[in-house]
Amino acid sequence: MKQLVKKILPPKVLHAAVDIRDRKRLSAVPSCPLDESHLRIGKDFDSPIPFFSDPATGSLWQVVHDEICGSFADNHIMGGINPGDRRALFYLVWTLKPMSVLEVGTHIGASTLYIARALKYVSDDAKVTTVDILDVNNPETGAWKKLGLPMSPATCADHLDCLDHIVFKTSPSLEFMERARDKFDLIFLDGDHSASAVYREVSAALRILNDDGVILLHDYYPNARPLFPDGNVISGPYRAMQRIAVENPKIEVKPLGALPWETKQGSHMTSLALVARRHK
């Protein structure tokens, strides 16, 4: 039925209906703690272009990208984060050099592999813990098999010699973060994109963030407006951050905007956005 509704309704009408439902559900969520004290100061990201313009990082990425493309085609058909965003993730991890990364939403492991390969250059001890509600490596539950990929995320990581840098966890994101005892330098939220889920996930992420840490959002559409030619919008992360900014004005969002390379649909725009602490 849901698929039928999506086919019948124009995208703008469907988006408006989803947005209304999302905002209603968000308003019903009780206020959560929003301690910004561990976030990196936002002015450090006022000009994100230096993250993406270093030739040495580009050369390193090209080597890694060519290797990973042996398992993941250089397109968006297979699902998962688009190739341009994967490149941005690699550059960010290599530049920020976190020792501990948490990824919410493993899916087929595309972003996981780029994060892990960047961490491999950061330190032998650097790791990404990737959490998904499904067992992503099981052919019965993992999306990789249904999408026709030849290997599970774990097998692919083993072939790419970065499995030692990945910890796979099967759990609802909030349950995992609420019971987590470890803290993380970088937390990438790319799971449930509903406003209510993102609001609670950001609150939980702030609790387990190391000092000078960074939260990275995916599918953040500023002002809930389209970023790509197809006109589609995922408004949940933006609505969640709207509420967070009201409840704690010291927290701000830094959308990465246009990248120096293509992302999808012929566009250079990315829906990646950094969550940071406002400077004064």
C-alpha positions in Angstrom: 0.0 0.0 0.0 2.8 2.4 0.9 4.5 1.9 -2.5 1.2 2.4 -4.3 0.6 5.7 -2.4 4.2 6.8 -3.4 3.4 6.2 -7.0 0.1 7.9 -7.0 0.9 11.1 -5.0 3.0 13.9 -6.5 6.4 14.1 -4.7 5.5 17.6 -3.2 2.2 16.3 -1.8 3.8 13.2 -0.4 6.6 15.2 1.2 4.1 17.6 2.8 2.1 14.8 4.2 5.2 13.1 5.6 6.5 16.4 7.0 3.2 17.1 8.8 3.2 13.6 10.4 6.9 13.9 11.3 6.4 17.3 13.0 3.5 16.0 15.0 5.4 13.0 16.2 8.4 15.2 17.1 6.2 17.5 19.2 5.1 14.6 21.2 8.6 13.6 22.3 9.5 14.8 25.8 12.5 17.1 26.0 15.9 15.3 26.1 19.2 16.5 27.6 21.2 18.5 25.1 24.7 19.0 26.6 26.8 20.8 24.0 30.0 21.0 26.1 31.8 18.1 24.3 31.2 19.4 20.7 33.9 21.0 18.6 33.4 24.8 18.1 31.6 25.5 14.9 33.9 28.3 13.7 36.4 25.5 13.0 34.1 24.5 10.1 33.3 28.0 8.8 35.1 27.1 5.6 34.9 23.4 5.0 36.7 23.6 1.6 40.2 23.0 3.1 38.9 19.6 4.1 38.4 18.7 0.5 41.2 20.5 -1.4 44.3 18.8 -0.2 46.0 17.0 -3.2 47.7 14.4 -1.0 44.3 13.4 0.5 42.9 13.2 -3.0 45.7 10.9 -4.1 45.2 8.7 -1.0 41.4 8.6 -1.6 41.9 7.6 -5.3 43.9 4.5 -4.2 41.3 3.5 -1.7 38.4 4.2 -4.0 39.8 2.1 -6.8 40.1 -0.8 -4.4 36.6 -0.5 -2.9 35.1 -0.1 -6.4 36.1 -3.7 -6.9 33.2 -4.5 -4.5 31.0 -1.4 -4.8 30.3 0.1 -8.2 31.0 3.8 -8.6 27.3 4.7 -8.7 24.2 5.0 -6.5 22.2 2.1 -8.0 23.4 -0.4 -5.4 22.0 1.6 -2.5 23.8 3.2 0.4 25.4 6.6 0.6 26.2 8.1 -2.8 29.8 8.0 -4.1 30.4 11.7 -3.7 29.4 11.5 0.0 31.6 8.5 0.5 34.5 10.6 -0.7 33.6 13.4 1.6 33.4 10.9 4.5 36.9 9.6 3.7 38.3 13.2 3.6 36.6 14.2 6.8 37.9 11.1 8.7 41.4 11.5 7.3 41.5 15.2 8.2 39.8 15.0 11.7 41.7 11.8 12.6 39.3 10.3 15.1 40.4 7.3 17.0 36.8 6.1 17.7 33.9 6.5 15.3 30.3 5.5 15.8 28.1 5.0 12.7 24.4 4.6 13.0 22.9 2.8 10.0 25.3 0.3 8.4 23.0 -1.0 5.6 25.3 -2.4 2.8 28.4 -1.0 4.5 29.4 1.5 1.8 30.1 4.3 4.1 31.6 1.9 6.7 34.3 0.8 4.3 35.4 4.3 3.4 35.5 5.3 7.1 37.4 2.1 8.0 39.9 2.6 5.2 40.6 6.2 6.3 41.0 5.0 9.9 43.5 2.4 8.7 45.8 5.4 7.7 45.0 7.2 11.0 46.2 4.6 13.4 46.4 0.8 13.9 44.1 1.2 16.9 41.4 3.4 15.3 38.0 1.8 15.0 34.5 2.4 13.7 31.6 0.8 15.5 28.8 0.5 13.1 25.2 -0.2 14.4 22.2 -1.4 12.5 18.9 -2.8 13.6 19.4 -5.8 11.3 22.3 -8.3 11.1 23.9 -6.7 8.0 26.2 -9.7 7.4 23.5 -12.3 7.5 22.4 -13.1 3.9 18.8 -13.6 5.2 18.6 -10.1 6.8 21.4 -8.1 5.2 20.6 -5.8 2.3 23.7 -6.8 0.4 22.3 -10.1 -0.8 19.0 -8.6 -1.9 20.8 -5.9 -3.9 23.0 -8.4 -5.7 26.3 -7.6 -4.0 28.8 -10.5 -4.0 29.9 -10.1 -0.4 28.6 -9.1 3.0 30.1 -5.9 4.6 32.3 -7.9 6.9 33.6 -10.2 4.1 34.3 -7.1 1.9 36.1 -5.4 4.8 38.3 -8.5 5.2 39.2 -8.5 1.5 40.1 -4.8 1.8 42.2 -5.5 4.9 40.3 -3.2 7.2 38.1 -5.6 9.1 40.2 -5.1 12.2 39.1 -1.5 12.2 35.4 -2.3 12.2 33.1 -3.5 15.0 29.6 -4.6 13.8 26.7 -4.3 16.2 23.1 -5.4 15.7 20.8 -3.2 17.8 18.3 -0.4 17.7 20.5 2.8 17.7 19.0 4.4 20.9 19.3 1.2 22.8 23.0 0.9 21.8 23.8 4.5 22.6 21.9 4.5 25.9 23.9 1.5 27.2 27.2 2.4 25.7 30.2 2.8 28.0 32.7 3.9 25.3 32.9 7.4 24.0 33.5 8.5 20.4 35.4 11.3 18.6 33.0 11.2 15.6 29.4 10.0 15.5 27.8 9.6 12.1 23.9 9.5 12.2 22.5 7.8 9.1 19.8 5.5 10.4 16.1 6.4 11.0 15.7 9.8 9.5 12.4 10.7 11.2 12.5 14.0 13.2 11.7 12.3 16.5 14.4 9.6 16.0 17.1 12.1 15.0 16.2 14.4 17.9 16.7 11.5 20.4 19.8 10.2 18.6 21.5 13.6 18.8 20.7 13.8 22.5 22.1 10.3 23.0 25.2 11.1 20.9 26.0 14.2 22.9 26.2 12.0 26.0 28.8 9.6 24.5 30.9 12.2 22.6 34.5 12.8 23.6 35.8 16.3 24.1 36.1 18.3 20.9 34.0 15.7 19.2 31.9 16.0 16.1 28.4 14.7 15.1 27.8 14.3 11.4 24.3 14.1 9.9 23.3 12.6 6.6 20.2 13.6 4.7 20.1 17.1 6.2 18.1 19.3 3.8 18.4 23.0 5.0 15.0 24.7 5.3 13.5 21.3 4.3 14.1 22.3 0.6 15.3 20.1 -2.2 19.1 19.7 -2.8 18.9 17.6 -6.0 17.1 17.8 -9.3 14.5 15.1 -8.4 13.0 17.5 -5.9 12.8 14.9 -3.1 13.3 16.1 0.5 14.0 14.2 3.7 12.9 16.8 6.3 13.4 14.8 9.5 17.0 15.8 10.4 16.3 19.4 9.7 13.1 19.5 11.8 15.0 17.7 14.7 17.8 20.3 14.6 15.2 23.1 14.5 13.9 22.0 17.8 17.4 21.4 19.2 18.4 24.9 18.3 15.4 26.3 20.2 16.1 24.2 23.3 19.8 24.8 23.2 20.9 27.8 21.1 24.6 26.9 21.7 24.2 24.0 19.2 24.4 24.8 15.5 24.4 22.9 12.2 27.1 23.4 9.5 25.8 22.0 6.2 28.8 21.0 3.9 26.9 22.4 0.9 28.6 22.1 -2.5 31.5 19.7 -2.8 34.4 20.0 -5.4 33.1 16.8 -7.0 29.8 15.3 -8.2 27.6 13.6 -5.6 24.4 12.4 -7.4 22.0 13.4 -10.2 24.7 15.6 -11.7 24.8 17.8 -8.6 27.7 18.7 -6.4 25.5 19.2 -3.4 25.7 17.0 -0.3 23.2 16.4 2.5 26.1 15.9 5.0 26.1 18.4 7.8 28.2 18.8 10.9 26.7 19.5 14.4 29.0 21.8 16.4 29.1 24.2 19.4 28.3 27.8 18.6 31.1 30.2 19.3 29.8 32.8 21.7 
